[in-house]
């Protein structure tokens, strides 16, 4: 297990390194945006990985409510945490790109706003997990995880309509349509690297959450044994 | 003896909550005074003309109601913690959905009363006159209030199990309610200014109500029985 994990870790590092080369040196410089556009190779993969992780969180939450397995809860926690981290990367790299290209850090555009709301929902999920106490945490968290995921399409619809009603404050075309072949290669390598990285983090957090659970169980069992011994 | 129906239990529980509230007036008084304060403070913050106030009143009104609703929601379940009433509910054969429905309907009534009292105040303080049809505002108000209280009642049941529960409720309720809030504010503004059609927003609110009422009813049982 340990060896497999280390192999995976080395593989991930190699992928990240190769993805970096692809993004920084091999992919061509974008015609109008220049080198700033290269942040896109980190922005897009992070976004996709974050969305995927939120979906995993939803599946794990449903699984927990039907089966009550500690593994499902650990997976839900791990995927939400890593998902929020990657979503944070998206929200940070976006404005860094937008500032030179659009001339502003932030605009209440449909995609930006829905990503921000998504981030808020999953941060509130983590806040609940942090503040809830005792053995009821997994159930409460699973319920909120399902609420959050069900909310996503409604958020998306609402914000799209909200934005199409108002004129777009900014310009600048975004990514344009269609990518150069070499750009796609860079995107896909980085996507693979980020997906592997996310998988590593989720694995680590999953193991930790399971260990924590086992530790709590052991504590509870120990105090139970102690009480029964005292009674005899 | 036949067992009472879901509706009968819901009604019994609702009547109990209403009677308690009638005698103590805890929720409604604190909510009303809080909302009044918010309205007064807002009007210091902005000094709008009649035209401007039509544009911002929808937002101000719903934000004030949202804050006031949280005040009422926080008290929903605390009452049941005293004397382990909630544990008694768990042991009883009554369906948990009945408990949830009665609490939600109760909150719906409290918030509706608040709105009935607040709207005239808004009209007076902000010099409001609607350009669009007023009956549409009524539809928006009903759907929006349900949207706030159905999720709010559910999340109040979640936050009651956490440390610092009073602050917890808005932290989990607000992010999820963003689309509903957007819909109620934009629908109200569309009707007040008469610029756009509010139909999309009314539909969105209806979908939101339907989806979250269903999800709440399904998920309430595991949450009530969570150990």
Interface residues (C-beta under 8 A of the other chain):
Chain A: X65 X117 X120 X121 X123 X124 X125 X127 X128 X131 X132 X133 X134 X135 X136 X139 X140 X142 X143 X144 X146 X147 X148 X150 X151 X154 X155 X157 X158 X159 X161 X162 X165
Chain B: X151 X154 X155 X158 X159 X161 X162 X163 X164 X168 X171 X172 X174 X175 X176 X178 X179 X182 X183 X186 X196 X200 X201 X204 X207 X208 X211 X212 X215 X219 X222 X223 X226 X227
